[in-house]
Amino acid sequence: MKSQSLLSCLLSLTILGTTPLLATIIAPAPAIADDSSVIRKVVLFDLFQRGGFSGITPEVTKITFFESYALAHWFWGQGGGETLLIKENDKWRTVVSASGALHPSTLVRYDIPRDTARTIINLDRGAPEESLAVAEPFIEVLPQLQQQTDVLILLPSEIPLRGAPIYVSSQIENNQYKLNLELNSKCRGVISCTIGSFSAKPVGQLYYVDDPFTKEVALAKGIQGYFIPSRCDSNSQPTASNISCRPSTIEWVWEGSIYRIALRGVGRNVNEEEAIMSTIANSAIEAGPR
């Protein structure tokens, strides 16, 4: 039976070699096309060797290339996963394969440099080949963020904040981060001197915006966003320094994380708040993962 299954798998690989591949490369050059065909066969044969083979043939659905590496997505039965391959001596071999998404820290365990690991994954998740500069307040903290978290980092290229210098303090974990925008370097997240934050955390199985003032907004790349205007109690006026006022917020779900931007003193009315917050969110989305 084992030999029959192996023969069936090899026949499937031959047949699949003639099937169009959904890849990140449009109209590939012949060399890339040849690599794609080989990669598909290597990935599928690797999956077969790992066991669990059934009558359902796995399918490679996407391949992203970077230098001598390739990141392949595959679907098998009711689930899918990703495989990282490397080309050495003109031959492709599997580095690591896993169900679900691969993360930078996983690739690092297989001796892939951290910067290379993040670049491969960022490109696969839609980052442009030439990244846009990040907004000035985040320039210093971005390298630290890239080294310490597996989260896909979404930050805008610009934020329309003027006046006093803005300082950034960070709370970074492997699966989440929060960057606080502050008015002085010793604030450390204290509300009275914090004007806003940019954060990402796991979405979990259930997600909903628990606020009666939530408005759905259409963001870049077809993403559904949720805008919540700033609010103050009856004795307060909506100023940037008023800590009793809730900041304007906008959030969205992407690649398994909730991304949230919160800013105080944005706009002179609700419509202006929504426009400014949507512009900042779109800047982060369009820049792609960093």
Number of C-alpha atoms within 10 A of each C-alpha: 6 8 8 9 14 15 12 14 22 16 12 16 22 13 10 19 15 9 11 9 18 12 17 15 15 7 9 12 10 9 8 13 14 11 19 24 18 16 26 24 20 18 25 21 16 15 18 18 11 9 8 7 16 12 9 10 17 24 20 25 16 19 23 19 21 16 9 11 21 24 25 23 27 24 17 17 11 6 10 17 16 21 25 24 22 20 16 10 6 9 11 18 18 17 17 16 21 15 14 14 14 20 16 25 18 16 20 15 11 10 10 16 14 17 13 16 21 24 18 22 22 19 19 21 14 14 19 15 10 7 12 16 14 20 15 12 15 21 12 11 13 14 12 12 23 18 15 17 18 19 25 24 20 22 27 22 19 16 18 10 11 7 5 9 12 18 18 23 19 18 13 19 14 13 14 21 21 20 21 24 26 24 16 14 13 11 17 17 19 11 15 14 19 24 23 21 21 22 22 25 18 16 16 9 6 5 9 7 14 7 9 7 12 15 14 14 16 13 18 15 9 7 13 14 21 21 26 23 21 23 16 15 10 6 6 12 13 21 16 17 15 18 17 16 18 18 25 23 24 25 24 21 18 16 12 14 18 17 27 21 23 23 22 22 19 25 16 10 11 15 10 13 22 22 15 17 25 23 18 18 25 21 22 24 22 19 20 21 22 24
